Amino acid sequence: LQACCRWDKQWYQRRVRAYEQKRAEHLKDLKTIENEMRSSYLQKVSRKDAEVKKKLNEMQVKYDGLRKAANEERDKLEEEKKKVNEELAEVKRTIAEVQRLSAEQANGKKGRK
């Protein structure tokens, strides 16, 4: 009976060691898979980050170009507005001069009659 119990005990200890060994191998495999997943995730994040930075840089360049073009257009329109206002002032002066001369002529004709 003791030999049988000793054999059962040895068999049980071998099974426990085998279980612990398989468990250790499984945990090692899980750790390897976890590291691979972490590595691939970090690579994806790095690629996405690089893409985002590239797009952001492109958008900044585009924004700067649009802002520069808008400022140039605004300056051009302000210059045209200034010219138009000067021409309008000149036309008003000319009209005023013509009206003044017409009034003087009308006064001069009235005085001669």
MOPAC internal coordinates of N, CA, C and O (Angstrom, degrees):
PM7 1SCF
backbone

  N    0.0000 0     0.00 0     0.00 0    0    0    0
  C    1.4369 1     0.00 0     0.00 0    1    0    0
  C    1.5204 1   111.05 1     0.00 0    2    1    0
  O    1.2310 1   121.06 1   141.15 1    3    2    1
  N    1.3433 1   115.57 1   -38.85 1    3    2    1
  C    1.4635 1   118.34 1  -179.86 1    5    3    2
  C    1.5305 1   110.69 1   -67.87 1    6    5    3
  O    1.2310 1   120.48 1   142.22 1    7    6    5
  N    1.2931 1   116.70 1   -37.78 1    7    6    5
  C    1.4662 1   119.99 1   178.58 1    9    7    6
  C    1.5169 1   109.65 1   -64.18 1   10    9    7
  O    1.2310 1   120.91 1   140.96 1   11   10    9
  N    1.2685 1   115.87 1   -39.04 1   11   10    9
  C    1.4596 1   120.43 1   178.69 1   13   11   10
  C    1.5178 1   110.07 1   -65.44 1   14   13   11
  O    1.2310 1   120.59 1   137.58 1   15   14   13
  N    1.3219 1   116.48 1   -42.42 1   15   14   13
  C    1.4663 1   119.91 1   179.51 1   17   15   14
  C    1.5147 1   111.08 1   -67.83 1   18   17   15
  O    1.2310 1   121.35 1   141.76 1   19   18   17
  N    1.3629 1   115.03 1   -38.24 1   19   18   17
  C    1.4576 1   118.35 1   178.54 1   21   19   18
  C    1.5300 1   109.41 1   -64.98 1   22   21   19
  O    1.2310 1   120.34 1   139.65 1   23   22   21
  N    1.3168 1   116.95 1   -40.35 1   23   22   21
  C    1.4477 1   119.93 1   179.06 1   25   23   22
  C    1.5244 1   110.13 1   -64.77 1   26   25   23
  O    1.2310 1   119.97 1   138.10 1   27   26   25
  N    1.3326 1   117.66 1   -41.90 1   27   26   25
  C    1.4541 1   120.86 1   177.16 1   29   27   26
  C    1.5186 1   111.00 1   -62.46 1   30   29   27
  O    1.2310 1   121.29 1   141.02 1   31   30   29
  N    1.3354 1   115.13 1   -38.98 1   31   30   29
  C    1.4678 1   119.42 1   179.99 1   33   31   30
  C    1.5281 1   110.07 1   -66.79 1   34   33   31
  O    1.2310 1   120.37 1   135.74 1   35   34   33
  N    1.3229 1   116.89 1   -44.26 1   35   34   33
  C    1.4709 1   120.62 1   179.01 1   37   35   34
  C    1.5329 1   109.82 1   -64.28 1   38   37   35
  O    1.2310 1   121.35 1   136.31 1   39   38   37
  N    1.3464 1   115.03 1   -43.69 1   39   38   37
  C    1.4633 1   119.26 1   178.78 1   41   39   38
  C    1.5152 1   110.21 1   -59.92 1   42   41   39
  O    1.2310 1   120.27 1   136.92 1   43   42   41
  N    1.3176 1   117.09 1   -43.08 1   43   42   41
  C    1.4618 1   122.22 1   179.04 1   45   43   42
  C    1.5266 1   110.86 1   -63.76 1   46   45   43
  O    1.2310 1   119.69 1   136.71 1   47   46   45
  N    1.3182 1   118.20 1   -43.29 1   47   46   45
  C    1.4675 1   122.04 1   178.90 1   49   47   46
  C    1.5272 1   110.56 1   -63.83 1   50   49   47
  O    1.2310 1   120.47 1   140.21 1   51   50   49
  N    1.3473 1   116.70 1   -39.79 1   51   50   49
  C    1.4712 1   119.31 1   176.92 1   53   51   50
  C    1.5220 1   110.38 1   -63.89 1   54   53   51
  O    1.2310 1   120.42 1   137.83 1   55   54   53
  N    1.3146 1   116.80 1   -42.17 1   55   54   53
  C    1.4637 1   120.80 1   178.64 1   57   55   54
  C    1.5269 1   110.66 1   -62.86 1   58   57   55
  O    1.2310 1   120.30 1   139.11 1   59   58   57
  N    1.3424 1   117.03 1   -40.89 1   59   58   57
  C    1.4663 1   120.55 1   179.03 1   61   59   58
  C    1.5148 1   109.76 1   -64.45 1   62   61   59
  O    1.2310 1   120.36 1   135.08 1   63   62   61
  N    1.3509 1   116.91 1   -44.92 1   63   62   61
  C    1.4752 1   119.77 1   178.73 1   65   63   62
  C    1.5287 1   110.36 1   -62.21 1   66   65   63
  O    1.2310 1   120.12 1   137.84 1   67   66   65
  N    1.3135 1   117.38 1   -42.16 1   67   66   65
  C    1.4688 1   121.22 1   178.72 1   69   67   66
  C    1.5287 1   109.84 1   -62.83 1   70   69   67
  O    1.2310 1   120.87 1   136.43 1   71   70   69
  N    1.3189 1   115.94 1   -43.57 1   71   70   69
  C    1.4693 1   119.99 1   177.77 1   73   71   70
  C    1.5296 1   110.38 1   -61.23 1   74   73   71
  O    1.2310 1   120.69 1   133.14 1   75   74   73
  N    1.3330 1   116.28 1   -46.86 1   75   74   73
  C    1.4732 1   119.76 1  -179.43 1   77   75   74
  C    1.5159 1   111.25 1   -63.91 1   78   77   75
  O    1.2310 1   120.75 1   142.67 1   79   78   77
  N    1.3421 1   116.18 1   -37.33 1   79   78   77
  C    1.4681 1   119.25 1   178.28 1   81   79   78
  C    1.5357 1   110.05 1   -66.38 1   82   81   79
  O    1.2310 1   120.08 1   133.86 1   83   82   81
  N    1.3204 1   117.46 1   -46.14 1   83   82   81
  C    1.4699 1   120.56 1   178.42 1   85   83   82
  C    1.5185 1   110.73 1   -63.30 1   86   85   83
  O    1.2310 1   120.75 1   140.70 1   87   86   85
  N    1.3238 1   116.18 1   -39.30 1   87   86   85
  C    1.4618 1   120.21 1   178.06 1   89   87   86
  C    1.5185 1   110.57 1   -62.57 1   90   89   87
  O    1.2310 1   120.17 1   135.92 1   91   90   89
  N    1.3371 1   117.29 1   -44.08 1   91   90   89
  C    1.4635 1   121.79 1   178.91 1   93   91   90
  C    1.5332 1   110.19 1   -62.70 1   94   93   91
  O    1.2310 1   120.24 1   138.02 1   95   94   93
  N    1.3455 1   117.15 1   -41.98 1   95   94   93
  C    1.4616 1   120.63 1   177.90 1   97   95   94
  C    1.5270 1   110.70 1   -63.78 1   98   97   95
  O    1.2310 1   121.15 1   136.92 1   99   98   97
  N    1.3131 1   115.40 1   -43.08 1   99   98   97
  C    1.4647 1   120.21 1   179.37 1  101   99   98
  C    1.5253 1   110.73 1   -62.83 1  102  101   99
  O    1.2310 1   120.05 1   135.89 1  103  102  101
  N    1.3225 1   117.51 1   -44.11 1  103  102  101
  C    1.4710 1   120.88 1   178.43 1  105  103  102
  C    1.5250 1   110.62 1   -64.23 1  106  105  103
  O    1.2310 1   120.98 1   142.25 1  107  106  105
  N    1.3389 1   115.74 1   -37.75 1  107  106  105
  C    1.4682 1   119.58 1   177.20 1  109  107  106
  C    1.5360 1   109.85 1   -63.71 1  110  109  107
  O    1.2310 1   120.47 1   136.54 1  111  110  109
  N    1.3459 1   116.70 1   -43.46 1  111  110  109
  C    1.4639 1   120.80 1   178.15 1  113  111  110
  C    1.5357 1   110.48 1   -63.25 1  114  113  111
  O    1.2310 1   120.74 1   137.39 1  115  114  113
  N    1.3276 1   116.18 1   -42.61 1  115  114  113
  C    1.4651 1   120.00 1   177.97 1  117  115  114
  C    1.5258 1   110.63 1   -61.16 1  118  117  115
  O    1.2310 1   120.45 1   138.95 1  119  118  117
  N    1.3217 1   116.74 1   -41.05 1  119  118  117
  C    1.4734 1   120.56 1   179.49 1  121  119  118
  C    1.5316 1   110.08 1   -64.58 1  122  121  119
  O    1.2310 1   120.71 1   140.13 1  123  122  121
  N    1.3394 1   116.25 1   -39.87 1  123  122  121
  C    1.4682 1   120.14 1   178.12 1  125  123  122
  C    1.5255 1   110.16 1   -63.73 1  126  125  123
  O    1.2310 1   120.53 1   134.28 1  127  126  125
  N    1.3290 1   116.59 1   -45.72 1  127  126  125
  C    1.4669 1   120.74 1   179.09 1  129  127  126
  C    1.5268 1   110.18 1   -61.98 1  130  129  127
  O    1.2310 1   120.99 1   137.62 1  131  130  129
  N    1.3369 1   115.72 1   -42.38 1  131  130  129
  C    1.4733 1   119.92 1   179.10 1  133  131  130
  C    1.5228 1   110.84 1   -61.19 1  134  133  131
  O    1.2310 1   120.35 1   137.01 1  135  134  133
  N    1.3240 1   116.93 1   -42.99 1  135  134  133
  C    1.4718 1   120.67 1   179.21 1  137  135  134
  C    1.5251 1   111.37 1   -64.99 1  138  137  135
  O    1.2310 1   120.87 1   140.35 1  139  138  137
  N    1.3469 1   115.94 1   -39.65 1  139  138  137
  C    1.4667 1   119.12 1   177.98 1  141  139  138
  C    1.5214 1   110.67 1   -65.03 1  142  141  139
  O    1.2310 1   120.74 1   137.42 1  143  142  141
  N    1.3324 1   116.19 1   -42.58 1  143  142  141
  C    1.4634 1   119.88 1   179.28 1  145  143  142
  C    1.5275 1   110.35 1   -64.13 1  146  145  143
  O    1.2310 1   120.54 1   137.36 1  147  146  145
  N    1.3180 1   116.58 1   -42.64 1  147  146  145
  C    1.4656 1   120.51 1   178.69 1  149  147  146
  C    1.5225 1   110.53 1   -61.98 1  150  149  147
  O    1.2310 1   121.14 1   136.53 1  151  150  149
  N    1.3272 1   115.43 1   -43.47 1  151  150  149
  C    1.4661 1   120.10 1   179.97 1  153  151  150
  C    1.5255 1   111.07 1   -62.93 1  154  153  151
  O    1.2310 1   120.23 1   133.93 1  155  154  153
  N    1.3330 1   117.16 1   -46.07 1  155  154  153
  C    1.4728 1   119.31 1  -179.58 1  157  155  154
  C    1.5323 1   110.43 1   -66.09 1  158  157  155
  O    1.2310 1   120.53 1   142.68 1  159  158  157
  N    1.3211 1   116.60 1   -37.32 1  159  158  157
  C    1.4649 1   119.94 1   177.80 1  161  159  158
  C    1.5262 1   110.44 1   -62.92 1  162  161  159
  O    1.2310 1   120.63 1   134.66 1  163  162  161
  N    1.3282 1   116.40 1   -45.34 1  163  162  161
  C    1.4689 1   119.55 1   179.61 1  165  163  162
  C    1.5251 1   111.36 1   -63.90 1  166  165  163
  O    1.2310 1   120.33 1   144.05 1  167  166  165
  N    1.3273 1   116.97 1   -35.95 1  167  166  165
  C    1.4596 1   119.96 1   177.12 1  169  167  166
  C    1.5235 1   110.64 1   -65.54 1  170  169  167
  O    1.2310 1   120.49 1   136.82 1  171  170  169
  N    1.3392 1   116.67 1   -43.18 1  171  170  169
  C    1.4594 1   120.22 1   178.23 1  173  171  170
  C    1.5217 1   110.53 1   -62.43 1  174  173  171
  O    1.2310 1   120.77 1   136.51 1  175  174  173
  N    1.3267 1   116.13 1   -43.49 1  175  174  173
  C    1.4655 1   120.12 1   179.50 1  177  175  174
  C    1.5197 1   110.30 1   -62.55 1  178  177  175
  O    1.2310 1   120.54 1   138.48 1  179  178  177
  N    1.3264 1   116.57 1   -41.52 1  179  178  177
  C    1.4668 1   120.34 1   179.13 1  181  179  178
  C    1.5223 1   111.07 1   -63.01 1  182  181  179
  O    1.2310 1   120.53 1   136.71 1  183  182  181
  N    1.3493 1   116.59 1   -43.29 1  183  182  181
  C    1.4662 1   120.10 1   178.40 1  185  183  182
  C    1.5226 1   111.09 1   -63.09 1  186  185  183
  O    1.2310 1   120.80 1   134.39 1  187  186  185
  N    1.3388 1   116.07 1   -45.61 1  187  186  185
  C    1.4668 1   119.65 1   179.43 1  189  187  186
  C    1.5214 1   110.39 1   -62.30 1  190  189  187
  O    1.2310 1   120.58 1   138.55 1  191  190  189
  N    1.3212 1   116.50 1   -41.45 1  191  190  189
  C    1.4592 1   120.55 1   179.55 1  193  191  190
  C    1.5243 1   110.51 1   -61.82 1  194  193  191
  O    1.2310 1   120.79 1   137.75 1  195  194  193
  N    1.3237 1   116.09 1   -42.25 1  195  194  193
  C    1.4667 1   120.07 1   178.48 1  197  195  194
  C    1.5344 1   110.20 1   -64.28 1  198  197  195
  O    1.2310 1   120.27 1   138.62 1  199  198  197
  N    1.3464 1   117.09 1   -41.38 1  199  198  197
  C    1.4647 1   120.48 1   178.69 1  201  199  198
  C    1.5270 1   110.76 1   -63.47 1  202  201  199
  O    1.2310 1   120.92 1   137.22 1  203  202  201
  N    1.3246 1   115.86 1   -42.78 1  203  202  201
  C    1.4657 1   120.00 1  -179.99 1  205  203  202
  C    1.5241 1   110.37 1   -63.46 1  206  205  203
  O    1.2310 1   120.48 1   136.46 1  207  206  205
  N    1.3233 1   116.69 1   -43.54 1  207  206  205
  C    1.4731 1   119.99 1   179.16 1  209  207  206
  C    1.5255 1   110.75 1   -63.26 1  210  209  207
  O    1.2310 1   120.51 1   140.27 1  211  210  209
  N    1.3367 1   116.63 1   -39.73 1  211  210  209
  C    1.4636 1   120.38 1   179.14 1  213  211  210
  C    1.5279 1   110.12 1   -64.30 1  214  213  211
  O    1.2310 1   120.71 1   132.81 1  215  214  213
  N    1.3393 1   116.24 1   -47.19 1  215  214  213
  C    1.4698 1   119.91 1   178.97 1  217  215  214
  C    1.5178 1   111.12 1   -62.42 1  218  217  215
  O    1.2310 1   120.63 1   138.75 1  219  218  217
  N    1.3273 1   116.41 1   -41.25 1  219  218  217
  C    1.4577 1   120.17 1   178.91 1  221  219  218
  C    1.5228 1   111.02 1   -61.66 1  222  221  219
  O    1.2310 1   120.87 1   137.98 1  223  222  221
  N    1.3223 1   115.94 1   -42.02 1  223  222  221
  C    1.4638 1   120.22 1   178.32 1  225  223  222
  C    1.5267 1   110.44 1   -64.11 1  226  225  223
  O    1.2310 1   120.46 1   136.84 1  227  226  225
  N    1.3464 1   116.72 1   -43.16 1  227  226  225
  C    1.4629 1   120.28 1   178.18 1  229  227  226
  C    1.5244 1   111.02 1   -61.66 1  230  229  227
  O    1.2310 1   120.81 1   137.54 1  231  230  229
  N    1.3204 1   116.06 1   -42.46 1  231  230  229
  C    1.4590 1   119.94 1   179.74 1  233  231  230
  C    1.5276 1   110.83 1   -65.74 1  234  233  231
  O    1.2310 1   120.21 1   142.28 1  235  234  233
  N    1.3239 1   117.20 1   -37.72 1  235  234  233
  C    1.4624 1   120.57 1   179.25 1  237  235  234
  C    1.5269 1   110.21 1   -64.88 1  238  237  235
  O    1.2310 1   120.84 1   136.98 1  239  238  237
  N    1.3305 1   115.99 1   -43.02 1  239  238  237
  C    1.4733 1   120.27 1   178.30 1  241  239  238
  C    1.5286 1   109.92 1   -62.61 1  242  241  239
  O    1.2310 1   120.78 1   135.66 1  243  242  241
  N    1.3449 1   116.12 1   -44.34 1  243  242  241
  C    1.4619 1   120.37 1   179.11 1  245  243  242
  C    1.5237 1   110.88 1   -62.66 1  246  245  243
  O    1.2310 1   120.34 1   136.10 1  247  246  245
  N    1.3323 1   116.95 1   -43.90 1  247  246  245
  C    1.4601 1   121.99 1   178.83 1  249  247  246
  C    1.5287 1   110.67 1   -60.79 1  250  249  247
  O    1.2310 1   120.80 1   134.12 1  251  250  249
  N    1.3324 1   116.07 1   -45.88 1  251  250  249
  C    1.4659 1   119.24 1   179.24 1  253  251  250
  C    1.5247 1   111.11 1   -60.91 1  254  253  251
  O    1.2310 1   120.46 1   138.94 1  255  254  253
  N    1.3362 1   116.72 1   -41.06 1  255  254  253
  C    1.4651 1   120.45 1   178.49 1  257  255  254
  C    1.5209 1   111.74 1   -63.97 1  258  257  255
  O    1.2310 1   121.01 1   135.42 1  259  258  257
  N    1.3403 1   115.68 1   -44.58 1  259  258  257
  C    1.4688 1   119.21 1   178.95 1  261  259  258
  C    1.5265 1   111.50 1   -64.61 1  262  261  259
  O    1.2310 1   120.82 1   139.49 1  263  262  261
  N    1.3305 1   116.04 1   -40.51 1  263  262  261
  C    1.4652 1   119.48 1   179.44 1  265  263  262
  C    1.5331 1   110.43 1   -64.53 1  266  265  263
  O    1.2310 1   120.53 1   138.98 1  267  266  265
  N    1.3257 1   116.60 1   -41.02 1  267  266  265
  C    1.4609 1   120.41 1   178.77 1  269  267  266
  C    1.5307 1   110.63 1   -64.06 1  270  269  267
  O    1.2310 1   120.86 1   135.84 1  271  270  269
  N    1.3418 1   115.95 1   -44.16 1  271  270  269
  C    1.4697 1   120.08 1   179.40 1  273  271  270
  C    1.5292 1   110.47 1   -63.65 1  274  273  271
  O    1.2310 1   120.05 1   139.53 1  275  274  273
  N    1.3198 1   117.52 1   -40.47 1  275  274  273
  C    1.4679 1   121.16 1   179.30 1  277  275  274
  C    1.5214 1   110.51 1   -65.10 1  278  277  275
  O    1.2310 1   120.39 1   138.73 1  279  278  277
  N    1.3158 1   116.86 1   -41.27 1  279  278  277
  C    1.4690 1   119.85 1   178.47 1  281  279  278
  C    1.5244 1   111.33 1   -65.02 1  282  281  279
  O    1.2310 1   120.74 1   139.60 1  283  282  281
  N    1.3400 1   116.20 1   -40.40 1  283  282  281
  C    1.4614 1   119.44 1   178.01 1  285  283  282
  C    1.5314 1   110.64 1   -64.55 1  286  285  283
  O    1.2310 1   120.66 1   137.25 1  287  286  285
  N    1.3273 1   116.35 1   -42.75 1  287  286  285
  C    1.4647 1   120.77 1   178.86 1  289  287  286
  C    1.5264 1   110.31 1   -63.33 1  290  289  287
  O    1.2310 1   120.33 1   137.77 1  291  290  289
  N    1.3263 1   116.97 1   -42.23 1  291  290  289
  C    1.4680 1   120.80 1   178.97 1  293  291  290
  C    1.5322 1   110.27 1   -62.08 1  294  293  291
  O    1.2310 1   120.62 1   134.82 1  295  294  293
  N    1.3404 1   116.42 1   -45.18 1  295  294  293
  C    1.4670 1   119.81 1   178.54 1  297  295  294
  C    1.5207 1   111.37 1   -61.71 1  298  297  295
  O    1.2310 1   120.77 1   139.49 1  299  298  297
  N    1.3402 1   116.14 1   -40.51 1  299  298  297
  C    1.4699 1   120.87 1   179.22 1  301  299  298
  C    1.5276 1   110.22 1   -63.44 1  302  301  299
  O    1.2310 1   120.74 1   135.31 1  303  302  301
  N    1.3390 1   116.19 1   -44.69 1  303  302  301
  C    1.4685 1   119.92 1   179.57 1  305  303  302
  C    1.5269 1   111.62 1   -66.25 1  306  305  303
  O    1.2310 1   120.18 1   141.95 1  307  306  305
  N    1.3110 1   117.26 1   -38.05 1  307  306  305
  C    1.4675 1   119.88 1   177.17 1  309  307  306
  C    1.5244 1   111.05 1   -64.04 1  310  309  307
  O    1.2310 1   120.51 1   141.18 1  311  310  309
  N    1.3331 1   116.64 1   -38.82 1  311  310  309
  C    1.4615 1   120.43 1   177.68 1  313  311  310
  C    1.5331 1   110.49 1   -65.21 1  314  313  311
  O    1.2310 1   120.76 1   137.06 1  315  314  313
  N    1.3519 1   116.15 1   -42.94 1  315  314  313
  C    1.4637 1   119.62 1   177.46 1  317  315  314
  C    1.5253 1   110.46 1   -63.82 1  318  317  315
  O    1.2310 1   119.96 1   139.78 1  319  318  317
  N    1.3097 1   117.69 1   -40.22 1  319  318  317
  C    1.4670 1   121.62 1   178.57 1  321  319  318
  C    1.5272 1   110.04 1   -62.18 1  322  321  319
  O    1.2310 1   120.76 1   139.38 1  323  322  321
  N    1.3206 1   116.15 1   -40.62 1  323  322  321
  C    1.4617 1   120.38 1   179.07 1  325  323  322
  C    1.5317 1   109.94 1   -63.19 1  326  325  323
  O    1.2310 1   120.47 1   136.42 1  327  326  325
  N    1.3413 1   116.71 1   -43.58 1  327  326  325
  C    1.4643 1   120.56 1   179.30 1  329  327  326
  C    1.5303 1   110.81 1   -63.96 1  330  329  327
  O    1.2310 1   120.60 1   135.82 1  331  330  329
  N    1.3393 1   116.45 1   -44.18 1  331  330  329
  C    1.4658 1   120.33 1   179.80 1  333  331  330
  C    1.5269 1   110.20 1   -62.11 1  334  333  331
  O    1.2310 1   120.25 1   136.80 1  335  334  333
  N    1.3327 1   117.14 1   -43.20 1  335  334  333
  C    1.4692 1   120.44 1   178.98 1  337  335  334
  C    1.5290 1   111.32 1   -63.59 1  338  337  335
  O    1.2310 1   120.59 1   142.10 1  339  338  337
  N    1.3398 1   116.47 1   -37.90 1  339  338  337
  C    1.4722 1   119.32 1   177.08 1  341  339  338
  C    1.5349 1   110.23 1   -65.83 1  342  341  339
  O    1.2310 1   120.71 1   136.71 1  343  342  341
  N    1.3411 1   116.25 1   -43.29 1  343  342  341
  C    1.4682 1   119.59 1   178.36 1  345  343  342
  C    1.5259 1   110.53 1   -63.77 1  346  345  343
  O    1.2310 1   120.03 1   139.32 1  347  346  345
  N    1.3350 1   117.55 1   -40.68 1  347  346  345
  C    1.4577 1   121.65 1   178.21 1  349  347  346
  C    1.5278 1   110.35 1   -62.52 1  350  349  347
  O    1.2310 1   120.52 1   137.34 1  351  350  349
  N    1.3248 1   116.61 1   -42.66 1  351  350  349
  C    1.4640 1   119.79 1   178.52 1  353  351  350
  C    1.5324 1   109.97 1   -63.31 1  354  353  351
  O    1.2310 1   120.41 1   139.99 1  355  354  353
  N    1.3311 1   116.82 1   -40.01 1  355  354  353
  C    1.4660 1   120.86 1   178.94 1  357  355  354
  C    1.5317 1   110.08 1   -64.42 1  358  357  355
  O    1.2310 1   120.36 1   137.95 1  359  358  357
  N    1.3478 1   116.92 1   -42.05 1  359  358  357
  C    1.4694 1   120.28 1   178.40 1  361  359  358
  C    1.5227 1   109.79 1   -63.58 1  362  361  359
  O    1.2310 1   119.88 1   137.67 1  363  362  361
  N    1.3253 1   117.83 1   -42.33 1  363  362  361
  C    1.4676 1   120.99 1   178.97 1  365  363  362
  C    1.5289 1   110.82 1   -63.16 1  366  365  363
  O    1.2310 1   120.67 1   139.46 1  367  366  365
  N    1.3335 1   116.32 1   -40.54 1  367  366  365
  C    1.4736 1   118.89 1   177.40 1  369  367  366
  C    1.5266 1   110.21 1   -63.59 1  370  369  367
  O    1.2310 1   121.17 1   138.41 1  371  370  369
  N    1.3389 1   115.37 1   -41.59 1  371  370  369
  C    1.4643 1   119.51 1   179.68 1  373  371  370
  C    1.5250 1   110.29 1   -63.90 1  374  373  371
  O    1.2310 1   120.02 1   136.41 1  375  374  373
  N    1.3226 1   117.57 1   -43.59 1  375  374  373
  C    1.4707 1   121.39 1   178.25 1  377  375  374
  C    1.5163 1   110.20 1   -61.85 1  378  377  375
  O    1.2310 1   120.64 1   135.58 1  379  378  377
  N    1.3064 1   116.38 1   -44.42 1  379  378  377
  C    1.4663 1   120.10 1   179.58 1  381  379  378
  C    1.5264 1   109.94 1   -62.24 1  382  381  379
  O    1.2310 1   120.15 1   138.19 1  383  382  381
  N    1.3284 1   117.32 1   -41.81 1  383  382  381
  C    1.4652 1   121.58 1   179.47 1  385  383  382
  C    1.5262 1   109.91 1   -64.38 1  386  385  383
  O    1.2310 1   120.63 1   136.87 1  387  386  385
  N    1.3494 1   116.40 1   -43.13 1  387  386  385
  C    1.4637 1   120.09 1   179.36 1  389  387  386
  C    1.5274 1   109.72 1   -63.51 1  390  389  387
  O    1.2310 1   120.25 1   136.75 1  391  390  389
  N    1.3285 1   117.13 1   -43.25 1  391  390  389
  C    1.4685 1   119.98 1   179.32 1  393  391  390
  C    1.5263 1   110.73 1   -64.57 1  394  393  391
  O    1.2310 1   120.78 1   140.54 1  395  394  393
  N    1.3314 1   116.11 1   -39.46 1  395  394  393
  C    1.4645 1   118.84 1   178.70 1  397  395  394
  C    1.5217 1   110.58 1   -64.67 1  398  397  395
  O    1.2310 1   120.65 1   136.14 1  399  398  397
  N    1.3242 1   116.36 1   -43.86 1  399  398  397
  C    1.4628 1   119.68 1   179.19 1  401  399  398
  C    1.5294 1   111.21 1   -65.93 1  402  401  399
  O    1.2310 1   120.50 1   140.89 1  403  402  401
  N    1.3447 1   116.64 1   -39.11 1  403  402  401
  C    1.4671 1   120.33 1   177.75 1  405  403  402
  C    1.5183 1   109.90 1   -63.08 1  406  405  403
  O    1.2310 1   121.11 1   138.49 1  407  406  405
  N    1.3259 1   115.48 1   -41.51 1  407  406  405
  C    1.4665 1   119.57 1   179.62 1  409  407  406
  C    1.5209 1   109.76 1   -65.22 1  410  409  407
  O    1.2310 1   119.52 1   139.06 1  411  410  409
  N    1.3150 1   118.51 1   -40.94 1  411  410  409
  C    1.4620 1   121.60 1   179.01 1  413  411  410
  C    1.5274 1   110.69 1   -65.27 1  414  413  411
  O    1.2310 1   121.03 1   138.82 1  415  414  413
  N    1.3215 1   115.64 1   -41.18 1  415  414  413
  C    1.4618 1   118.83 1   178.46 1  417  415  414
  C    1.5212 1   110.54 1   -64.92 1  418  417  415
  O    1.2310 1   121.36 1   138.53 1  419  418  417
  N    1.3360 1   115.00 1   -41.47 1  419  418  417
  C    1.4648 1   118.58 1   179.29 1  421  419  418
  C    1.5193 1   109.68 1   -64.27 1  422  421  419
  O    1.2310 1   119.85 1   139.61 1  423  422  421
  N    1.3071 1   117.90 1   -40.39 1  423  422  421
  C    1.4687 1   121.00 1   178.38 1  425  423  422
  C    1.5276 1   110.27 1   -67.62 1  426  425  423
  O    1.2310 1   120.97 1   141.96 1  427  426  425
  N    1.3303 1   115.75 1   -38.04 1  427  426  425
  C    1.4464 1   118.33 1   179.65 1  429  427  426
  C    1.5130 1   111.65 1   -68.28 1  430  429  427
  O    1.2310 1   118.45 1   142.43 1  431  430  429
  N    1.3035 1   120.55 1   -37.57 1  431  430  429
  C    1.4537 1   123.16 1   178.80 1  433  431  430
  C    1.5315 1   109.87 1   -69.44 1  434  433  431
  O    1.2310 1   119.96 1   141.65 1  435  434  433
  N    1.3031 1   117.67 1   -38.35 1  435  434  433
  C    1.4513 1   120.85 1   179.02 1  437  435  434
  C    1.5285 1   109.48 1   -64.60 1  438  437  435
  O    1.2310 1   120.67 1   139.30 1  439  438  437
  N    1.2917 1   116.33 1   -40.70 1  439  438  437
  C    1.4595 1   119.32 1  -178.44 1  441  439  438
  C    1.5101 1   111.73 1   -69.43 1  442  441  439
  O    1.2310 1   118.10 1   150.79 1  443  442  441
  N    1.2617 1   121.22 1   -29.21 1  443  442  441
  C    1.4513 1   124.08 1  -178.84 1  445  443  442
  C    1.5105 1   111.16 1   -78.78 1  446  445  443
  O    1.2310 1   118.88 1   153.38 1  447  446  445
  N    1.2739 1   119.74 1   -26.62 1  447  446  445
  C    1.4647 1   121.52 1  -178.03 1  449  447  446
  C    1.4242 1   109.03 1   -74.20 1  450  449  447
  O    1.2310 1   120.10 1   180.00 1  451  450  449

